[in-house]
């Protein structure tokens, strides 16, 4: 017997696919419509879908995502589409009487100048990072909407996880659309296969980032699905420690077996110098990410070789 019907948005994306692959997903009857089956930017379609399927819980992981280049090139889409998706699915669920809703946000919601580690109460206390401001505003809107629903209706378990940067299986490796770590894997792999002796790093490589394996986020999500009543209204989900960009490049090189040199292009944008999550609430809730950086990169590279490049 299943725990009920779970509606997962973004089931075709990296986070959604990792959730679907998690062993605990089999405990639920999962609905994971593709964007062709359900256009989340169409409020009428979303209302009709949720009303007709009556899910017991919704996990919202859908979104238009990308790295610095994509965010800078398409700010309108990152703001408008993500705002529409978040608003439509949250309100459709609430208006249909769904009592459990897990919203997945992003650490880009934090002010660019916020001191590290980032604590959940810092949101909306300062200017956002310009390179991904549109996406951040959309995620703040969805997060606040869940909080407002909770404020008006204490029985509504509408809560938000704030994942740190993610990478892993089912990632995007095309540099035009990828985040940092899959882009590094792609660049270093090409350097090895082509016999190149150098790989370029944007900036001086000293900026620090916290990257968590997507399979670990899926683990936190499925634990939250089982324990949403005890989950904080708003909770960072991450490692609690970070690495420099240079260290990520070197670890990828170690995994792939490339022994060349790195060169730095100081003219390129690098974003925030550091973005490290506080994991105090996460620790108190009783969860920590189980996969090491080396193992996570190895699993991601195996996926890249065996599936992403075919």
Buried (B, 14 or more C-beta within 10 A) or exposed (E): EEEBBBBBBBBBBBBBBBBBEBEBBEBBBBBBBEBEEBBBBBBEBBBBBBBEBEBBBBBBBBBBBBBBBBBBEBBEBBBBBBBBBBBBBBBBBBEBEBBBBBBBBBBBBBBBEBEBBBBBEBBEEEEBBBBBBBBBBBBBBBBBBBBEBBEEEEEBBBBBBBBBBBBBBBBBBEBEBBBBBBBBBBBBBEBBEEEEEEBEBBBEBEBBBBBBBBBBBBBBBBBBBEEBEEBBBBBBBBBBEBBBBBBBBBBBBBBBEBEBEBEBEEEEEBBBEBBBBBBBBBEEBEBBBEBEBEEBBBBBBEBBEEEBEE
